[in-house]
Amino acid sequence: MTREREGEFLMLGLALIESWFPILSIVAMSYIGALHTYAYSLVIALFFFIIIMLKRNRFKELKNKDAYKDLLLTSFWITLLFTLVFIGMQYTTAGNMAVIIFLQLLFAYLYFNIIGKEKMDRWHLIGAGIMGMGALIILIPDDLTFNKGDLLILIAAAIAPIANLYQKRARNYCSSETILGFRTVVGLPFITALAWFFEPSVAYDAFISALPSLLVIGILVYVVSKIMWIEALHRISITKVSAMMGLVPMLTLFFAYFYLNEVPEIRQIFGIVPVLVGGYLLTKPIKI
């Protein structure tokens, strides 16, 4: 199996896990709020990162001084990205946020394919465009408006490819677990402070009610899927990785229908078709 194909399979598995993230987040946030959901999920994830790093003897990777520039830049951009998203969510809708943050695909294409030197096969580019169109059809709400929250999230979408670039570079020095554990340690105090400042304190009963969702988010989303994300970045282009995230909204619609009884709109069902077509083109092997 080629590295390209390995990266594609990693992204397919990641999309399956990430599609549950908004569903479980809705449940957790209903009890403890958005920033506290993020903070507690990171605490759970950090616990498992420490165990994994100890078991696999990854702490020795932190002795590599050459890695620190990319590790610190990754931590900075990722923390800033999620800070903007969560603060922006205070002023906009979840639908608007999902649409705007997906524009990271367009920023990735602009940064790395137009301005930069990262090349993609013609059919892969066509597939990325079709998939992006389908994902936007699925996500765009009927009453899309633009406000200061949308602006903050748009800035976050522009930051995402930069964060992915430094994660990709850091992977040349460290394992995925080390990168994720490092950025969690650096970002967690800041996120915790924001949660304390912007949201009311969490009651014990509310925390217990949110705990099952927090455990799944912390373990599967912030540990398993993020490791898969960095490994995929290590194997395929940032633009392609960003485009394949278009599978997530399609899967979220499917699972939300059964888990939350949310019936998708007609336009969302129509949007699934270009996502599937674009996904086929994007993962089609290049003939040399």
N, C-alpha and C positions, 0 to 999 in steps of 0.2 A: 504494500500500500504506500502510495506517495505521500510526502509531507502535506501537499495541497489537499489530498483526500482526507487525511487525518484531521486537518484543520476544519474541513467542512463537516465531518462527523461530530467533532467537538462542538461546533456551533449549533448543530441540530439538537444535540443533547442539552446544550445550554438554553436554547430557545424553549424547550419543553419545560425546564425548571423555571426560567424567568417568567414564563407566561402565568405562573401561579403567584408571582410576586404582588401584582396589584390587587388580586383577590384577597390574599391573606393580609395585605397591608390595610385594606379597607376594614377588615375585621378587627385588627389590632388597634388601628387609629381610632376606631369608634370608642375604645376604652381609655387609651392613654395619650392620644395625640400623635401628630406626624413626627415631630423631632424626637420625642421620647421613644417612639417605635424604632426610629433609625438608631438612636443611641443604644438602647437595650439590645437590639439585634447585633450591633457591633461588639458589645461586651460578650455576648454568646459566641460570636464568630472568633473573637480573640482567644477565648479559652481553648477552642479547638485548634487554632493556628499554633498556639504554644505547644499543645500536645503533639501535633504533627511534626513541628520543627524539632522537638526533643527526640521523638521516635526516629526521625530520619536524619538526625544530627545536622540540622540546617543552620544552627546558630553560628557555626564556624564561617558561614558565608558572609556574616556581618563583619568579619575581619578584613574583607576585601575593600580597601579604601576607594578603589576605582568605581565601585558600585554606588557610592553614597550620593554622588551628584544626581544620578537618574532616580535613585530611591527617594531622595528629598523632593525633587521636582515632581515625581509621580504623586507623592503624598500631598504636596501643596495644591496641584491642579485638581486632584480627585476631591480633596476636602473642599476646595473653593467651589467646584462644580456642584456637589451635593448641597452645600450651604445655600447657593443661589437657587437651586431647585426647591428646597424646602421653604426658604423665605418667600420665594415667588408663589408657592402654593397657597400662601396666606391671602393672596390678592386675585387669584385666578381659579379656573376650574380644572379638574383632573383631565377633562377632555382636551382643553387647550394645552395643558402641560405635555400630554402624550404626543400631540401633533408637533409642537415646537421642538421638543427634545429629540424627536426622530430626525429633525433637520441636520443632526450631526452627520448623517450620510452625505448631505450636500456639501457641508463644510469639509468633510474628509476628502471628497472628490476634488474640491477646489484646492485644498492645501497640497495634496499628495499626487494628484493626477494632472492638474492643470499647471499649478505653480511649481510643484515638486517633480521628481523623476520617477515616482512609483508608477509603473505601467500595468495595464490590465488588457487582457484579450478583448477584441471588439465585442464578441458575443457576451462576455462577462459584463462589460460596460452596459450593453443593452439590457441584460438581465437585471443589473443593479437599478437602472432607471425604471424599468417596468415594476420591479418589486417595490421601489420607493413610492411610485404612483399608487399602487394597490394599497400599501400601508396607509398612505394619506387619505385615500377614499374611506378606508375602514375607520380611521381615527377622527377625521374632521367633524366636529359637532355642527349642528344646524345653526347655532347662534354664536359662531366664532367671533370674539371681539378681542381687541388688543389693549392691554393696560400695563401698568408698571410691573405687575407680576409676570406677564408674558415677556416683557423686555428682559427681566432677570433670567428667565428660563432660556430665552434665545441666546443670551450671553453664555449660559451653561452649555448649550448645544454647540456653540462655537469653540468652547474650551475642550469638549470631549475628545476630538481627534488629537489634540495636543497631549492630553493626559494619556491617551492610548499609545502615542508615539514614545513617551518616556517609559511607559510600562514595557513596551516592546524592546526598548534599549536595555532596560534594567534586567530583562530576562536573559540577556547575554552574560550577565554576571551572577545572577541569583536564581534560585528556584521560584516557582509561583508562590509557594507557601511563604517564603521569606519576604517577597515583595508585598503580599497582602497583609502579612503580620506586621511588617514595618509601617505600612501606610495606615493601618488601623490604630497602632500605638500612637502615631503622630497625630492623627485626626480625631481620635476619640475624645480627648479632653476639650477640644474646641466645640465639637458637636454637643457634648454634655452641657457645656456652659450655655450654648444657644438654647438648648431645651429648657434649662433652668430659667433662662431669662424670658423666653417668649411664651412658654406654656405653664399652666398651673402644675403643682406637684402631683405625683401619681399616687392615688390611694392603693392600699394593699389589695383590696378586693378587685379593683380594676386591673391591677398588674397580673393577678392570678388568672383573671378571665382572658387576658391578652396573651398569657404565657405560651399556650400551645402554638399559636400563630407565630409568636416571636421565635420559638425554637426552630420551627420549619424555615422561617426566613433567615435566621442566623446561621443554621447549619447548611441547608441546601442552597440558598441564594447567595449568601455572603462568603461561604466557604467553597462548596462544591462547584457552583456555577462560575465563581470568579476565578478559580483555578483553571477551569476549562476555558474561560475567556482569555487569560494570559497565554495559555498554551496554544490557543487558536491564533492569537496575535503573533506568536513565535513562528507560525507555520504559513500563514497567508496574509495578504495585504490588509491594511487598516480599512481601506474603502470596502473591500469585500466582506470583512467582518461586520462593519457597520451596516451594510446592505442586508446581510443575512438576518440581522435583528428584526427585519420586517416580518419574519415568521412569528414573532412574539405576539403582536396584536391579534393575528388570526387565531392562534391557539388560545389566547386569553378569552376571546369571544366564545369559543367552543366550550371551555371549561366553566366560564361564568354562567353559561346557559344552564348547565346541569347543577352547579354548586350554589349559585345565587339566584337562580331562576330569572336571569336577565336575558330577555329576548332581543337578539340583535336586530338592527334596522335593515331595511332592504339594501340601502347603499353599502352597508357594511358587508352584507353577504356577497354583493357584486364585487367588492374589493378583494375578496379571497381569490378570485380567478387570476388577476394579474400577479398577486403574490406567489401563487403556485407556479405560474408560467415563468416569472422572473427567477424564482428559486431554481427551477429546472435549468434555465440558461446559465445561471450564475455558478452552478455546481457541475456543469457539463465539462468533461475533460478537454483540455486544449490539444488539438492535433498538431504535432510538430512535423 
